[in-house]
């Protein structure tokens, strides 16, 4: 009798579990996970200070967005991005590299072209306010092998 009850229970549960598994496999991932993956970047040839100050003025003054939080040392600006009545949290992150300042923009609720528009405006504003980017120091030319290694 116990085997029949177990068999009956399994025959009812297994199809339900299989359906749930199939649904989990074909269901799209949650929107929040897809949103977090979207981000766009820009390599600024200007100094960190120039890029930071220009980015803050762009977000707050030029675009008129509300700055929620900013940290120059930490290299981020959190703001509220609004377009056509829809508001989203957004961020600009500035990272120093050897050759440039990497600026990453994230606006989770909007297509990536919104991020690109902000980064393009930042690039134009940097050029308008600071002119051509400063030239990086060139490495010294290779003088050849040191004395004593002059070969035969």
DOKOL-180546 format. One record per residue (C-alpha): x, y, z; chain; residue in one letter; residue number from 1. Coordinates in Angstrom, 3 decimals. Layout:
BEGIN
@x:X&y:Y&z:Z&chaine:A&residu:A&num:NUM
...
END
This chain:
BEGIN
@x:0.000&y:0.000&z:0.000&chaine:A&residu:X&num:1
@x:2.813&y:2.360&z:0.826&chaine:A&residu:X&num:2
@x:4.382&y:1.780&z:-2.577&chaine:A&residu:X&num:3
@x:1.149&y:2.695&z:-4.334&chaine:A&residu:X&num:4
@x:0.828&y:5.876&z:-2.267&chaine:A&residu:X&num:5
@x:4.441&y:6.788&z:-2.983&chaine:A&residu:X&num:6
@x:4.017&y:6.010&z:-6.688&chaine:A&residu:X&num:7
@x:0.822&y:8.051&z:-6.838&chaine:A&residu:X&num:8
@x:2.453&y:10.975&z:-5.025&chaine:A&residu:X&num:9
@x:5.488&y:10.882&z:-7.311&chaine:A&residu:X&num:10
@x:3.306&y:10.662&z:-10.408&chaine:A&residu:X&num:11
@x:1.594&y:13.878&z:-9.328&chaine:A&residu:X&num:12
@x:4.697&y:15.746&z:-8.154&chaine:A&residu:X&num:13
@x:7.196&y:14.889&z:-10.893&chaine:A&residu:X&num:14
@x:5.242&y:16.408&z:-13.800&chaine:A&residu:X&num:15
@x:4.725&y:19.569&z:-11.756&chaine:A&residu:X&num:16
@x:8.421&y:19.754&z:-10.940&chaine:A&residu:X&num:17
@x:9.377&y:19.095&z:-14.553&chaine:A&residu:X&num:18
@x:7.090&y:21.903&z:-15.663&chaine:A&residu:X&num:19
@x:8.567&y:24.270&z:-13.103&chaine:A&residu:X&num:20
@x:12.082&y:23.309&z:-14.188&chaine:A&residu:X&num:21
@x:11.197&y:23.837&z:-17.832&chaine:A&residu:X&num:22
@x:9.660&y:27.202&z:-17.000&chaine:A&residu:X&num:23
@x:12.796&y:28.196&z:-15.091&chaine:A&residu:X&num:24
@x:14.946&y:27.221&z:-18.072&chaine:A&residu:X&num:25
@x:12.977&y:29.175&z:-20.674&chaine:A&residu:X&num:26
@x:11.876&y:32.137&z:-18.550&chaine:A&residu:X&num:27
@x:13.999&y:35.239&z:-19.133&chaine:A&residu:X&num:28
@x:16.274&y:36.380&z:-16.350&chaine:A&residu:X&num:29
@x:14.895&y:39.005&z:-14.003&chaine:A&residu:X&num:30
@x:14.977&y:42.548&z:-15.333&chaine:A&residu:X&num:31
@x:17.214&y:43.784&z:-12.527&chaine:A&residu:X&num:32
@x:20.020&y:41.384&z:-13.524&chaine:A&residu:X&num:33
@x:19.855&y:42.489&z:-17.159&chaine:A&residu:X&num:34
@x:19.785&y:46.126&z:-16.103&chaine:A&residu:X&num:35
@x:22.954&y:45.813&z:-14.040&chaine:A&residu:X&num:36
@x:24.933&y:44.583&z:-17.049&chaine:A&residu:X&num:37
@x:24.357&y:47.704&z:-19.143&chaine:A&residu:X&num:38
@x:27.127&y:50.277&z:-18.997&chaine:A&residu:X&num:39
@x:29.106&y:52.407&z:-21.399&chaine:A&residu:X&num:40
@x:32.634&y:53.761&z:-21.169&chaine:A&residu:X&num:41
@x:34.803&y:56.633&z:-22.388&chaine:A&residu:X&num:42
@x:38.575&y:57.091&z:-22.180&chaine:A&residu:X&num:43
@x:39.299&y:60.700&z:-21.195&chaine:A&residu:X&num:44
@x:42.785&y:61.893&z:-22.180&chaine:A&residu:X&num:45
@x:42.446&y:64.798&z:-19.717&chaine:A&residu:X&num:46
@x:43.643&y:64.786&z:-16.112&chaine:A&residu:X&num:47
@x:41.529&y:63.220&z:-13.391&chaine:A&residu:X&num:48
@x:40.811&y:66.632&z:-11.853&chaine:A&residu:X&num:49
@x:39.715&y:68.126&z:-15.200&chaine:A&residu:X&num:50
@x:37.505&y:65.130&z:-15.957&chaine:A&residu:X&num:51
@x:35.974&y:65.046&z:-12.462&chaine:A&residu:X&num:52
@x:35.122&y:68.759&z:-12.319&chaine:A&residu:X&num:53
@x:33.719&y:68.755&z:-15.838&chaine:A&residu:X&num:54
@x:31.607&y:65.647&z:-15.159&chaine:A&residu:X&num:55
@x:30.078&y:67.189&z:-12.014&chaine:A&residu:X&num:56
@x:29.242&y:70.433&z:-13.856&chaine:A&residu:X&num:57
@x:27.797&y:68.495&z:-16.796&chaine:A&residu:X&num:58
@x:25.448&y:66.448&z:-14.603&chaine:A&residu:X&num:59
@x:24.419&y:69.186&z:-12.181&chaine:A&residu:X&num:60
@x:24.477&y:72.397&z:-14.248&chaine:A&residu:X&num:61
@x:24.265&y:71.547&z:-17.943&chaine:A&residu:X&num:62
@x:21.857&y:68.613&z:-17.721&chaine:A&residu:X&num:63
@x:20.123&y:69.773&z:-14.530&chaine:A&residu:X&num:64
@x:20.003&y:66.345&z:-12.876&chaine:A&residu:X&num:65
@x:19.781&y:65.935&z:-9.121&chaine:A&residu:X&num:66
@x:23.100&y:64.713&z:-7.697&chaine:A&residu:X&num:67
@x:22.311&y:62.204&z:-4.957&chaine:A&residu:X&num:68
@x:25.882&y:61.512&z:-3.857&chaine:A&residu:X&num:69
@x:29.405&y:62.192&z:-5.077&chaine:A&residu:X&num:70
@x:32.873&y:61.287&z:-3.908&chaine:A&residu:X&num:71
@x:35.867&y:62.694&z:-5.750&chaine:A&residu:X&num:72
@x:38.364&y:60.459&z:-3.976&chaine:A&residu:X&num:73
@x:36.197&y:57.379&z:-4.566&chaine:A&residu:X&num:74
@x:35.565&y:58.503&z:-8.153&chaine:A&residu:X&num:75
@x:31.800&y:58.328&z:-8.477&chaine:A&residu:X&num:76
@x:28.747&y:60.520&z:-8.999&chaine:A&residu:X&num:77
@x:25.266&y:59.141&z:-8.296&chaine:A&residu:X&num:78
@x:22.409&y:61.091&z:-9.847&chaine:A&residu:X&num:79
@x:18.790&y:60.849&z:-10.940&chaine:A&residu:X&num:80
@x:18.474&y:60.583&z:-14.722&chaine:A&residu:X&num:81
@x:15.155&y:61.740&z:-16.167&chaine:A&residu:X&num:82
@x:13.905&y:61.402&z:-19.734&chaine:A&residu:X&num:83
@x:10.332&y:61.895&z:-20.935&chaine:A&residu:X&num:84
@x:8.916&y:61.684&z:-17.419&chaine:A&residu:X&num:85
@x:10.744&y:58.482&z:-16.466&chaine:A&residu:X&num:86
@x:13.400&y:58.676&z:-13.753&chaine:A&residu:X&num:87
@x:16.206&y:56.215&z:-13.077&chaine:A&residu:X&num:88
@x:19.132&y:56.113&z:-10.729&chaine:A&residu:X&num:89
@x:22.344&y:56.637&z:-12.678&chaine:A&residu:X&num:90
@x:26.061&y:56.849&z:-12.066&chaine:A&residu:X&num:91
@x:29.332&y:58.056&z:-13.491&chaine:A&residu:X&num:92
@x:32.460&y:56.288&z:-12.282&chaine:A&residu:X&num:93
@x:35.944&y:57.663&z:-12.893&chaine:A&residu:X&num:94
@x:38.960&y:55.343&z:-12.820&chaine:A&residu:X&num:95
@x:42.572&y:56.473&z:-13.196&chaine:A&residu:X&num:96
@x:44.644&y:54.386&z:-15.582&chaine:A&residu:X&num:97
@x:48.226&y:54.755&z:-16.791&chaine:A&residu:X&num:98
@x:47.200&y:56.459&z:-20.025&chaine:A&residu:X&num:99
@x:43.810&y:58.073&z:-19.361&chaine:A&residu:X&num:100
@x:40.820&y:58.418&z:-17.063&chaine:A&residu:X&num:101
@x:38.188&y:55.755&z:-17.723&chaine:A&residu:X&num:102
@x:34.653&y:57.109&z:-17.284&chaine:A&residu:X&num:103
@x:31.861&y:54.548&z:-16.966&chaine:A&residu:X&num:104
@x:28.216&y:55.565&z:-17.177&chaine:A&residu:X&num:105
@x:25.335&y:53.376&z:-16.011&chaine:A&residu:X&num:106
@x:21.632&y:54.145&z:-16.409&chaine:A&residu:X&num:107
@x:19.896&y:50.821&z:-15.685&chaine:A&residu:X&num:108
@x:16.327&y:51.576&z:-16.793&chaine:A&residu:X&num:109
@x:17.238&y:53.018&z:-20.198&chaine:A&residu:X&num:110
@x:18.855&y:51.705&z:-23.382&chaine:A&residu:X&num:111
@x:22.634&y:52.094&z:-23.571&chaine:A&residu:X&num:112
@x:22.429&y:54.940&z:-26.080&chaine:A&residu:X&num:113
@x:21.379&y:57.223&z:-23.181&chaine:A&residu:X&num:114
@x:24.707&y:56.438&z:-21.508&chaine:A&residu:X&num:115
@x:26.539&y:57.082&z:-24.757&chaine:A&residu:X&num:116
@x:24.845&y:60.474&z:-25.145&chaine:A&residu:X&num:117
@x:26.057&y:61.576&z:-21.701&chaine:A&residu:X&num:118
@x:29.599&y:60.346&z:-22.363&chaine:A&residu:X&num:119
@x:29.674&y:62.089&z:-25.764&chaine:A&residu:X&num:120
@x:28.568&y:65.343&z:-24.123&chaine:A&residu:X&num:121
@x:31.267&y:64.929&z:-21.490&chaine:A&residu:X&num:122
@x:33.913&y:64.495&z:-24.196&chaine:A&residu:X&num:123
@x:32.709&y:67.611&z:-26.052&chaine:A&residu:X&num:124
@x:32.544&y:69.646&z:-22.840&chaine:A&residu:X&num:125
@x:36.083&y:68.634&z:-21.875&chaine:A&residu:X&num:126
@x:37.384&y:69.724&z:-25.276&chaine:A&residu:X&num:127
@x:35.420&y:73.020&z:-25.219&chaine:A&residu:X&num:128
@x:36.558&y:73.954&z:-21.703&chaine:A&residu:X&num:129
@x:40.137&y:72.666&z:-21.719&chaine:A&residu:X&num:130
@x:41.148&y:72.667&z:-25.384&chaine:A&residu:X&num:131
@x:43.225&y:69.840&z:-26.750&chaine:A&residu:X&num:132
@x:44.187&y:67.256&z:-24.137&chaine:A&residu:X&num:133
@x:47.607&y:67.645&z:-22.543&chaine:A&residu:X&num:134
@x:50.325&y:65.630&z:-24.221&chaine:A&residu:X&num:135
@x:51.644&y:62.723&z:-22.252&chaine:A&residu:X&num:136
@x:55.398&y:62.723&z:-21.637&chaine:A&residu:X&num:137
@x:57.173&y:60.600&z:-24.201&chaine:A&residu:X&num:138
@x:59.494&y:57.868&z:-22.951&chaine:A&residu:X&num:139
@x:63.185&y:58.572&z:-23.519&chaine:A&residu:X&num:140
@x:64.558&y:57.131&z:-26.761&chaine:A&residu:X&num:141
@x:66.406&y:53.836&z:-26.429&chaine:A&residu:X&num:142
@x:70.109&y:54.701&z:-26.309&chaine:A&residu:X&num:143
@x:71.169&y:51.203&z:-27.285&chaine:A&residu:X&num:144
@x:73.129&y:48.695&z:-25.220&chaine:A&residu:X&num:145
@x:75.117&y:49.980&z:-22.236&chaine:A&residu:X&num:146
@x:78.908&y:50.344&z:-22.558&chaine:A&residu:X&num:147
@x:80.750&y:47.073&z:-22.368&chaine:A&residu:X&num:148
@x:78.004&y:45.143&z:-24.165&chaine:A&residu:X&num:149
@x:79.136&y:46.342&z:-27.541&chaine:A&residu:X&num:150
@x:79.543&y:42.916&z:-29.151&chaine:A&residu:X&num:151
@x:82.464&y:41.777&z:-31.402&chaine:A&residu:X&num:152
END
